[in-house]
Amino acid sequence: MINVLVVEPDSDTRLLVKGALAPLAGSVSEAEDGAEALGKVICEPPALIVTEVRLPRIDGVTLCGLLRRNPTTAGARIVVVTGAAAPTVIAGSAADRLNGNILRGKSR
């Protein structure tokens, strides 16, 4: 079992993701923005971080960069998600900072 941190500004979505991961994880903690997530990760680094791109205070892409530069959190597995309809939400230098590992869900 692993410890997971879900970073999502929408409480309903956070609850949905947490519920899906709970049976697979040792524990699932939550943060509603990048700054809160950063504080939690520094105190107790999780094995997996699931973060939305569009976050208040510190966005998901910036959060990933900060985590990768910190020796304590550099090895954490990070899954970046977004509910944005437009693929331009993760474009240019943001995509480069995510190492190009972007999966986009099918638009309806």
C-alpha atoms as an extended CHARMM CRD file, in Angstrom:
* protein
*
       108  EXT
         1         1  MET       CA              0.0000000000        0.0000000000        0.0000000000  PROA      1               0.0000000000
         2         2  ILE       CA              1.2000000000        3.5160000000       -0.7990000000  PROA      2               0.0000000000
         3         3  ASN       CA              0.4170000000        7.0160000000        0.4030000000  PROA      3               0.0000000000
         4         4  VAL       CA             -1.2690000000        9.2500000000       -2.1650000000  PROA      4               0.0000000000
         5         5  LEU       CA             -1.9120000000       13.0030000000       -2.2580000000  PROA      5               0.0000000000
         6         6  VAL       CA             -4.7950000000       14.2870000000       -4.3940000000  PROA      6               0.0000000000
         7         7  VAL       CA             -4.4810000000       17.9740000000       -5.3430000000  PROA      7               0.0000000000
         8         8  GLU       CA             -7.7230000000       19.3400000000       -6.7860000000  PROA      8               0.0000000000
         9         9  PRO       CA             -9.5420000000       22.6390000000       -6.1660000000  PROA      9               0.0000000000
        10        10  ASP       CA            -13.0360000000       21.1700000000       -6.6420000000  PROA      10              0.0000000000
        11        11  SER       CA            -14.1730000000       19.3220000000       -3.5110000000  PROA      11              0.0000000000
        12        12  ASP       CA            -16.5220000000       16.9640000000       -5.4000000000  PROA      12              0.0000000000
        13        13  THR       CA            -13.7850000000       15.9250000000       -7.8180000000  PROA      13              0.0000000000
        14        14  ARG       CA            -11.3190000000       15.5100000000       -4.9420000000  PROA      14              0.0000000000
        15        15  LEU       CA            -13.7790000000       13.2200000000       -3.1890000000  PROA      15              0.0000000000
        16        16  LEU       CA            -14.3480000000       11.2040000000       -6.3820000000  PROA      16              0.0000000000
        17        17  VAL       CA            -10.6160000000       10.7020000000       -7.0050000000  PROA      17              0.0000000000
        18        18  LYS       CA             -9.9730000000        9.9210000000       -3.3470000000  PROA      18              0.0000000000
        19        19  GLY       CA            -12.7590000000        7.3390000000       -3.3700000000  PROA      19              0.0000000000
        20        20  ALA       CA            -11.3460000000        5.6700000000       -6.4780000000  PROA      20              0.0000000000
        21        21  LEU       CA             -7.8280000000        5.5040000000       -5.0340000000  PROA      21              0.0000000000
        22        22  ALA       CA             -8.6670000000        4.6060000000       -1.4230000000  PROA      22              0.0000000000
        23        23  PRO       CA             -9.0440000000        0.8340000000       -1.9780000000  PROA      23              0.0000000000
        24        24  LEU       CA             -5.6090000000        0.7440000000       -3.6500000000  PROA      24              0.0000000000
        25        25  ALA       CA             -3.6870000000        3.0500000000       -1.3310000000  PROA      25              0.0000000000
        26        26  GLY       CA             -2.5440000000        2.9130000000        2.2610000000  PROA      26              0.0000000000
        27        27  SER       CA             -3.8370000000        6.4230000000        2.7680000000  PROA      27              0.0000000000
        28        28  VAL       CA             -5.1220000000        9.2390000000        0.5770000000  PROA      28              0.0000000000
        29        29  SER       CA             -4.6970000000       12.8320000000        1.7050000000  PROA      29              0.0000000000
        30        30  GLU       CA             -6.0710000000       15.9360000000        0.0290000000  PROA      30              0.0000000000
        31        31  ALA       CA             -5.0380000000       19.4780000000       -0.8590000000  PROA      31              0.0000000000
        32        32  GLU       CA             -7.1510000000       22.0720000000       -2.6180000000  PROA      32              0.0000000000
        33        33  ASP       CA             -4.3170000000       24.1320000000       -4.0900000000  PROA      33              0.0000000000
        34        34  GLY       CA             -0.6500000000       23.9410000000       -4.9600000000  PROA      34              0.0000000000
        35        35  ALA       CA              0.5790000000       25.8200000000       -1.9020000000  PROA      35              0.0000000000
        36        36  GLU       CA             -1.2730000000       23.5070000000        0.4780000000  PROA      36              0.0000000000
        37        37  ALA       CA              0.0270000000       20.5010000000       -1.4600000000  PROA      37              0.0000000000
        38        38  LEU       CA              3.6060000000       21.7340000000       -1.2540000000  PROA      38              0.0000000000
        39        39  GLY       CA              3.3340000000       22.0840000000        2.5160000000  PROA      39              0.0000000000
        40        40  LYS       CA              1.9050000000       18.5760000000        2.8980000000  PROA      40              0.0000000000
        41        41  VAL       CA              4.4780000000       17.0030000000        0.5920000000  PROA      41              0.0000000000
        42        42  ILE       CA              7.3940000000       18.5880000000        2.4450000000  PROA      42              0.0000000000
        43        43  CYS       CA              6.0640000000       17.3430000000        5.8080000000  PROA      43              0.0000000000
        44        44  GLU       CA              5.2090000000       13.8230000000        4.6320000000  PROA      44              0.0000000000
        45        45  PRO       CA              6.2480000000       12.9350000000        1.0770000000  PROA      45              0.0000000000
        46        46  PRO       CA              3.6950000000       10.6510000000       -0.6130000000  PROA      46              0.0000000000
        47        47  ALA       CA              4.6300000000        7.9220000000       -3.0860000000  PROA      47              0.0000000000
        48        48  LEU       CA              2.0920000000        9.2620000000       -5.6010000000  PROA      48              0.0000000000
        49        49  ILE       CA              0.7130000000       12.7400000000       -6.2700000000  PROA      49              0.0000000000
        50        50  VAL       CA             -2.3540000000       13.2430000000       -8.4730000000  PROA      50              0.0000000000
        51        51  THR       CA             -2.6740000000       16.9290000000       -9.3460000000  PROA      51              0.0000000000
        52        52  GLU       CA             -4.9050000000       19.0910000000      -11.4860000000  PROA      52              0.0000000000
        53        53  VAL       CA             -3.0810000000       21.5500000000      -13.7510000000  PROA      53              0.0000000000
        54        54  ARG       CA             -5.3140000000       24.5240000000      -12.9780000000  PROA      54              0.0000000000
        55        55  LEU       CA             -4.8050000000       25.2140000000       -9.2820000000  PROA      55              0.0000000000
        56        56  PRO       CA             -5.0320000000       28.4020000000       -7.2380000000  PROA      56              0.0000000000
        57        57  ARG       CA             -1.9010000000       29.9920000000       -5.7480000000  PROA      57              0.0000000000
        58        58  ILE       CA              0.6060000000       27.5140000000       -7.2620000000  PROA      58              0.0000000000
        59        59  ASP       CA             -0.5330000000       25.8110000000      -10.4780000000  PROA      59              0.0000000000
        60        60  GLY       CA              0.0300000000       22.1020000000      -11.0930000000  PROA      60              0.0000000000
        61        61  VAL       CA              2.8750000000       22.5500000000      -13.5780000000  PROA      61              0.0000000000
        62        62  THR       CA              4.7730000000       24.8430000000      -11.2130000000  PROA      62              0.0000000000
        63        63  LEU       CA              4.0950000000       22.4240000000       -8.3550000000  PROA      63              0.0000000000
        64        64  CYS       CA              5.6590000000       19.6070000000      -10.3940000000  PROA      64              0.0000000000
        65        65  GLY       CA              8.7340000000       21.7180000000      -11.0690000000  PROA      65              0.0000000000
        66        66  LEU       CA              9.1640000000       22.5880000000       -7.3970000000  PROA      66              0.0000000000
        67        67  LEU       CA              8.7940000000       18.9480000000       -6.3860000000  PROA      67              0.0000000000
        68        68  ARG       CA             11.3370000000       17.7830000000       -8.9720000000  PROA      68              0.0000000000
        69        69  ARG       CA             13.9240000000       20.2990000000       -7.7320000000  PROA      69              0.0000000000
        70        70  ASN       CA             13.5850000000       19.2110000000       -4.0900000000  PROA      70              0.0000000000
        71        71  PRO       CA             15.7950000000       16.1780000000       -3.2750000000  PROA      71              0.0000000000
        72        72  THR       CA             13.2110000000       14.8760000000       -0.7920000000  PROA      72              0.0000000000
        73        73  THR       CA             10.3930000000       14.8200000000       -3.3630000000  PROA      73              0.0000000000
        74        74  ALA       CA             12.3000000000       14.4810000000       -6.6550000000  PROA      74              0.0000000000
        75        75  GLY       CA             11.4690000000       10.7860000000       -6.9590000000  PROA      75              0.0000000000
        76        76  ALA       CA              7.7500000000       11.0720000000       -6.2900000000  PROA      76              0.0000000000
        77        77  ARG       CA              5.4660000000        9.7330000000       -8.9790000000  PROA      77              0.0000000000
        78        78  ILE       CA              3.2000000000       12.4810000000      -10.2750000000  PROA      78              0.0000000000
        79        79  VAL       CA              0.0560000000       12.1370000000      -12.3560000000  PROA      79              0.0000000000
        80        80  VAL       CA             -1.0830000000       15.4300000000      -13.8910000000  PROA      80              0.0000000000
        81        81  VAL       CA             -4.7200000000       15.6940000000      -14.9130000000  PROA      81              0.0000000000
        82        82  THR       CA             -7.0070000000       18.4170000000      -16.1320000000  PROA      82              0.0000000000
        83        83  GLY       CA            -10.6620000000       18.8720000000      -16.8200000000  PROA      83              0.0000000000
        84        84  ALA       CA             -9.8890000000       21.6100000000      -19.3330000000  PROA      84              0.0000000000
        85        85  ALA       CA            -11.5550000000       21.1110000000      -22.6850000000  PROA      85              0.0000000000
        86        86  ALA       CA             -8.8440000000       22.9270000000      -24.6370000000  PROA      86              0.0000000000
        87        87  PRO       CA             -5.5000000000       21.1560000000      -25.1740000000  PROA      87              0.0000000000
        88        88  THR       CA             -3.7560000000       24.5320000000      -25.0400000000  PROA      88              0.0000000000
        89        89  VAL       CA             -4.0090000000       24.4650000000      -21.2370000000  PROA      89              0.0000000000
        90        90  ILE       CA             -0.7880000000       22.4250000000      -21.2560000000  PROA      90              0.0000000000
        91        91  ALA       CA              1.2390000000       23.8910000000      -24.0660000000  PROA      91              0.0000000000
        92        92  GLY       CA              4.6940000000       25.1520000000      -24.8760000000  PROA      92              0.0000000000
        93        93  SER       CA              7.0490000000       25.4520000000      -21.9400000000  PROA      93              0.0000000000
        94        94  ALA       CA              4.5150000000       23.8880000000      -19.5760000000  PROA      94              0.0000000000
        95        95  ALA       CA              4.5680000000       20.7080000000      -21.6500000000  PROA      95              0.0000000000
        96        96  ASP       CA              8.3690000000       20.7960000000      -21.6380000000  PROA      96              0.0000000000
        97        97  ARG       CA              8.4110000000       21.0680000000      -17.8360000000  PROA      97              0.0000000000
        98        98  LEU       CA              6.2220000000       17.9430000000      -17.6880000000  PROA      98              0.0000000000
        99        99  ASN       CA              8.7400000000       16.0900000000      -19.8660000000  PROA      99              0.0000000000
       100       100  GLY       CA              6.1650000000       15.7660000000      -22.6300000000  PROA      100             0.0000000000
       101       101  ASN       CA              4.3200000000       13.0200000000      -20.7610000000  PROA      101             0.0000000000
       102       102  ILE       CA              0.8280000000       14.3210000000      -21.3560000000  PROA      102             0.0000000000
       103       103  LEU       CA             -2.2390000000       12.1980000000      -21.8480000000  PROA      103             0.0000000000
       104       104  ARG       CA             -5.3910000000       13.9880000000      -22.8160000000  PROA      104             0.0000000000
       105       105  GLY       CA             -8.8260000000       12.5120000000      -22.3080000000  PROA      105             0.0000000000
       106       106  LYS       CA            -11.2080000000       12.2760000000      -25.2260000000  PROA      106             0.0000000000
       107       107  SER       CA            -13.3650000000       15.3890000000      -25.6910000000  PROA      107             0.0000000000
       108       108  ARG       CA            -17.1020000000       14.9200000000      -25.8690000000  PROA      108             0.0000000000
